[in-house]
Amino acid sequence: MSVSNRKVAKKVFVGGLQPNETVDASNEANLLRHLDHPAIVKFYDSFVEDDFFYIITEYCEVLKTVALVLCLVII
């Protein structure tokens, strides 16, 4: 499997969040699903299991990660 086809999961503890904050995180994940640009990490899926929110994206190099963070700050 090439690096560009690898998927990774980010596991975020959400046990201490209020219900509306969990909804906000899900809404943001759905927004990411629609972004399609070579400089932005490809978003595949997200789900909640127990007290954790999982985000599945393509594996990325550092520069692409910086681009995603900048995009999220602008949004």
Secondary structure, DSSP 4 states (H G I P E B T S, - for coil): --GGG-EEEEEEE-TTS-HHHHHHHHHHHHHHHT---TTSPPEEEEEEETTEEEEEEE---HHHHHHHHHHHHH-
